[in-house]
Amino acid sequence: MAAFFISNIYMSSLYEFGTTGTTLINAVSTTATFVTFRLLIALTQ
């Protein structure tokens, strides 16, 4: 379930990167993906 959630965020950030190319949106998406990934790692350890 968590892996699906992360892949969802990853895919949506890739989609935003591809469609808009806006630096701000890319930065926010990347940060959100990173934070979510770190949270998952912290929770699973």
Backbone as XML, in Angstrom:
<?xml version="1.0"?>
<chain id="A" units="angstrom">
  <residue number="1" name="MET">
    <atom name="N" x="0.830" y="-1.204" z="0.000"/>
    <atom name="CA" x="0.000" y="0.000" z="0.000"/>
    <atom name="C" x="0.863" y="1.251" z="0.000"/>
  </residue>
  <residue number="2" name="ALA">
    <atom name="N" x="1.870" y="1.256" z="0.878"/>
    <atom name="CA" x="2.762" y="2.414" z="0.957"/>
    <atom name="C" x="3.578" y="2.566" z="-0.329"/>
  </residue>
  <residue number="3" name="ALA">
    <atom name="N" x="3.965" y="1.427" z="-0.895"/>
    <atom name="CA" x="4.732" y="1.463" z="-2.144"/>
    <atom name="C" x="3.874" y="2.040" z="-3.276"/>
  </residue>
  <residue number="4" name="PHE">
    <atom name="N" x="2.600" y="1.690" z="-3.271"/>
    <atom name="CA" x="1.677" y="2.229" z="-4.269"/>
    <atom name="C" x="1.547" y="3.743" z="-4.104"/>
  </residue>
  <residue number="5" name="PHE">
    <atom name="N" x="1.481" y="4.187" z="-2.844"/>
    <atom name="CA" x="1.365" y="5.615" z="-2.549"/>
    <atom name="C" x="2.590" y="6.366" z="-3.044"/>
  </residue>
  <residue number="6" name="ILE">
    <atom name="N" x="3.765" y="5.791" z="-2.799"/>
    <atom name="CA" x="5.012" y="6.439" z="-3.228"/>
    <atom name="C" x="5.107" y="6.464" z="-4.751"/>
  </residue>
  <residue number="7" name="SER">
    <atom name="N" x="4.770" y="5.362" z="-5.400"/>
    <atom name="CA" x="4.845" y="5.336" z="-6.865"/>
    <atom name="C" x="3.839" y="6.308" z="-7.470"/>
  </residue>
  <residue number="8" name="ASN">
    <atom name="N" x="2.709" y="6.490" z="-6.793"/>
    <atom name="CA" x="1.715" y="7.472" z="-7.233"/>
    <atom name="C" x="2.291" y="8.880" z="-7.204"/>
  </residue>
  <residue number="9" name="ILE">
    <atom name="N" x="2.938" y="9.223" z="-6.097"/>
    <atom name="CA" x="3.558" y="10.549" z="-5.962"/>
    <atom name="C" x="4.671" y="10.707" z="-7.002"/>
  </residue>
  <residue number="10" name="TYR">
    <atom name="N" x="5.466" y="9.647" z="-7.162"/>
    <atom name="CA" x="6.566" y="9.691" z="-8.122"/>
    <atom name="C" x="6.042" y="9.914" z="-9.533"/>
  </residue>
  <residue number="11" name="MET">
    <atom name="N" x="5.002" y="9.190" z="-9.904"/>
    <atom name="CA" x="4.445" y="9.315" z="-11.249"/>
    <atom name="C" x="3.827" y="10.689" z="-11.467"/>
  </residue>
  <residue number="12" name="SER">
    <atom name="N" x="3.154" y="11.227" z="-10.455"/>
    <atom name="CA" x="2.517" y="12.534" z="-10.619"/>
    <atom name="C" x="3.566" y="13.633" z="-10.721"/>
  </residue>
  <residue number="13" name="SER">
    <atom name="N" x="4.693" y="13.468" z="-10.015"/>
    <atom name="CA" x="5.747" y="14.474" z="-10.127"/>
    <atom name="C" x="6.429" y="14.376" z="-11.490"/>
  </residue>
  <residue number="14" name="LEU">
    <atom name="N" x="6.563" y="13.159" z="-12.010"/>
    <atom name="CA" x="7.093" y="12.986" z="-13.362"/>
    <atom name="C" x="6.144" y="13.617" z="-14.383"/>
  </residue>
  <residue number="15" name="TYR">
    <atom name="N" x="4.852" y="13.419" z="-14.174"/>
    <atom name="CA" x="3.849" y="13.972" z="-15.071"/>
    <atom name="C" x="3.895" y="15.496" z="-15.067"/>
  </residue>
  <residue number="16" name="GLU">
    <atom name="N" x="3.987" y="16.081" z="-13.883"/>
    <atom name="CA" x="4.053" y="17.532" z="-13.771"/>
    <atom name="C" x="5.332" y="18.052" z="-14.413"/>
  </residue>
  <residue number="17" name="PHE">
    <atom name="N" x="6.422" y="17.331" z="-14.217"/>
    <atom name="CA" x="7.694" y="17.719" z="-14.818"/>
    <atom name="C" x="7.588" y="17.728" z="-16.333"/>
  </residue>
  <residue number="18" name="GLY">
    <atom name="N" x="6.924" y="16.706" z="-16.863"/>
    <atom name="CA" x="6.819" y="16.583" z="-18.309"/>
    <atom name="C" x="5.847" y="17.571" z="-18.930"/>
  </residue>
  <residue number="19" name="THR">
    <atom name="N" x="4.779" y="17.904" z="-18.231"/>
    <atom name="CA" x="3.737" y="18.722" z="-18.846"/>
    <atom name="C" x="3.957" y="20.209" z="-18.644"/>
  </residue>
  <residue number="20" name="THR">
    <atom name="N" x="4.407" y="20.615" z="-17.463"/>
    <atom name="CA" x="4.518" y="22.047" z="-17.194"/>
    <atom name="C" x="5.953" y="22.541" z="-17.309"/>
  </residue>
  <residue number="21" name="GLY">
    <atom name="N" x="6.896" y="21.772" z="-16.752"/>
    <atom name="CA" x="8.279" y="22.208" z="-16.778"/>
    <atom name="C" x="8.537" y="23.382" z="-15.849"/>
  </residue>
  <residue number="22" name="THR">
    <atom name="N" x="7.576" y="23.694" z="-14.985"/>
    <atom name="CA" x="7.732" y="24.819" z="-14.073"/>
    <atom name="C" x="8.677" y="24.445" z="-12.938"/>
  </residue>
  <residue number="23" name="THR">
    <atom name="N" x="9.685" y="25.275" z="-12.738"/>
    <atom name="CA" x="10.706" y="24.987" z="-11.741"/>
    <atom name="C" x="10.109" y="24.845" z="-10.347"/>
  </residue>
  <residue number="24" name="LEU">
    <atom name="N" x="9.178" y="25.709" z="-10.012"/>
    <atom name="CA" x="8.568" y="25.677" z="-8.684"/>
    <atom name="C" x="7.817" y="24.374" z="-8.449"/>
  </residue>
  <residue number="25" name="ILE">
    <atom name="N" x="7.012" y="23.975" z="-9.434"/>
    <atom name="CA" x="6.235" y="22.739" z="-9.303"/>
    <atom name="C" x="7.168" y="21.535" z="-9.205"/>
  </residue>
  <residue number="26" name="ASN">
    <atom name="N" x="8.232" y="21.543" z="-10.009"/>
    <atom name="CA" x="9.197" y="20.448" z="-9.956"/>
    <atom name="C" x="9.852" y="20.361" z="-8.587"/>
  </residue>
  <residue number="27" name="ALA">
    <atom name="N" x="10.228" y="21.512" z="-8.044"/>
    <atom name="CA" x="10.877" y="21.541" z="-6.733"/>
    <atom name="C" x="9.939" y="21.011" z="-5.649"/>
  </residue>
  <residue number="28" name="VAL">
    <atom name="N" x="8.687" y="21.450" z="-5.697"/>
    <atom name="CA" x="7.710" y="20.993" z="-4.709"/>
    <atom name="C" x="7.474" y="19.489" z="-4.829"/>
  </residue>
  <residue number="29" name="SER">
    <atom name="N" x="7.342" y="19.010" z="-6.039"/>
    <atom name="CA" x="7.099" y="17.584" z="-6.262"/>
    <atom name="C" x="8.276" y="16.750" z="-5.774"/>
  </residue>
  <residue number="30" name="THR">
    <atom name="N" x="9.485" y="17.190" z="-6.119"/>
    <atom name="CA" x="10.679" y="16.464" z="-5.714"/>
    <atom name="C" x="10.799" y="16.440" z="-4.201"/>
  </residue>
  <residue number="31" name="THR">
    <atom name="N" x="10.547" y="17.575" z="-3.573"/>
    <atom name="CA" x="10.621" y="17.653" z="-2.113"/>
    <atom name="C" x="9.586" y="16.750" z="-1.467"/>
  </residue>
  <residue number="32" name="ALA">
    <atom name="N" x="8.379" y="16.769" z="-1.988"/>
    <atom name="CA" x="7.311" y="15.929" z="-1.440"/>
    <atom name="C" x="7.657" y="14.454" z="-1.577"/>
  </residue>
  <residue number="33" name="THR">
    <atom name="N" x="8.203" y="14.075" z="-2.733"/>
    <atom name="CA" x="8.604" y="12.688" z="-2.952"/>
    <atom name="C" x="9.699" y="12.288" z="-1.980"/>
  </residue>
  <residue number="34" name="PHE">
    <atom name="N" x="10.704" y="13.161" z="-1.806"/>
    <atom name="CA" x="11.816" y="12.883" z="-0.910"/>
    <atom name="C" x="11.347" y="12.748" z="0.528"/>
  </residue>
  <residue number="35" name="VAL">
    <atom name="N" x="10.514" y="13.689" z="0.967"/>
    <atom name="CA" x="10.007" y="13.671" z="2.344"/>
    <atom name="C" x="9.182" y="12.416" z="2.606"/>
  </residue>
  <residue number="36" name="THR">
    <atom name="N" x="8.331" y="12.060" z="1.654"/>
    <atom name="CA" x="7.499" y="10.858" z="1.801"/>
    <atom name="C" x="8.371" y="9.612" z="1.873"/>
  </residue>
  <residue number="37" name="PHE">
    <atom name="N" x="9.394" y="9.569" z="1.032"/>
    <atom name="CA" x="10.296" y="8.424" z="1.010"/>
    <atom name="C" x="11.037" y="8.301" z="2.330"/>
  </residue>
  <residue number="38" name="ARG">
    <atom name="N" x="11.525" y="9.428" z="2.854"/>
    <atom name="CA" x="12.240" y="9.428" z="4.132"/>
    <atom name="C" x="11.307" y="9.019" z="5.266"/>
  </residue>
  <residue number="39" name="LEU">
    <atom name="N" x="10.071" y="9.485" z="5.225"/>
    <atom name="CA" x="9.089" y="9.105" z="6.238"/>
    <atom name="C" x="8.849" y="7.603" z="6.219"/>
  </residue>
  <residue number="40" name="LEU">
    <atom name="N" x="8.710" y="7.046" z="5.021"/>
    <atom name="CA" x="8.474" y="5.614" z="4.900"/>
    <atom name="C" x="9.649" y="4.824" z="5.463"/>
  </residue>
  <residue number="41" name="ILE">
    <atom name="N" x="10.861" y="5.254" z="5.141"/>
    <atom name="CA" x="12.059" y="4.591" z="5.658"/>
    <atom name="C" x="12.085" y="4.655" z="7.180"/>
  </residue>
  <residue number="42" name="ALA">
    <atom name="N" x="11.773" y="5.832" z="7.724"/>
    <atom name="CA" x="11.778" y="5.995" z="9.176"/>
    <atom name="C" x="10.726" y="5.111" z="9.836"/>
  </residue>
  <residue number="43" name="LEU">
    <atom name="N" x="9.577" y="4.985" z="9.181"/>
    <atom name="CA" x="8.489" y="4.203" z="9.757"/>
    <atom name="C" x="8.750" y="2.705" z="9.676"/>
  </residue>
  <residue number="44" name="THR">
    <atom name="N" x="9.469" y="2.273" z="8.660"/>
    <atom name="CA" x="9.665" y="0.838" z="8.463"/>
    <atom name="C" x="10.878" y="0.310" z="9.208"/>
  </residue>
  <residue number="45" name="GLN">
    <atom name="N" x="11.708" y="1.175" z="9.744"/>
    <atom name="CA" x="12.895" y="0.717" z="10.470"/>
    <atom name="C" x="12.573" y="0.417" z="11.929"/>
  </residue>
</chain>
